[in-house]
Amino acid sequence: MNIQELETKEITRLIAELNVELQDRAKAEKASLIDEIRKKAEALNIPVEDLLQEASKPKRRKAGIIKPKYRNPDNSAQTWSGRGHRPKWIVAQLGNGKSLEEMLI
């Protein structure tokens, strides 16, 4: 079939038929997938509800502990990893003429 030889009416009809076929195939594939998942869950004795509940949980990124990179020379308990906003003590030390390199741990 040479599409360029078709009239606009015929192309429109083909598009409509293809859209219907595409929707039908998507429904069939979805039903097949659901059936396959149910069978696998049953074989493993896992309730489908548990799978759905697990799948609906938002994925959380594991936040690792970031080691401090800078230490306040006036108060060794105050540290900063170098991420996020600068703490007030960093701003104050920079204002007093210190450099970040001087506060490196």
Residue pairs with C-beta under 8 A, 6 or more apart in sequence:
3 11
6 14
37 48
37 51
38 48
41 47
41 48
41 51
66 81
66 83
67 81
68 79
68 80
68 81
68 105
69 79
69 80
69 81
69 82
69 104
69 105
70 79
70 80
70 81
70 82
70 90
70 100
70 103
70 104
70 105
71 78
71 79
71 103
71 105
72 78
72 79
72 89
72 90
72 93
72 103
73 93
73 98
73 102
73 103
74 89
74 93
75 89
78 87
78 89
79 105
80 86
80 87
80 90
86 94
90 100
90 103
93 103
94 100
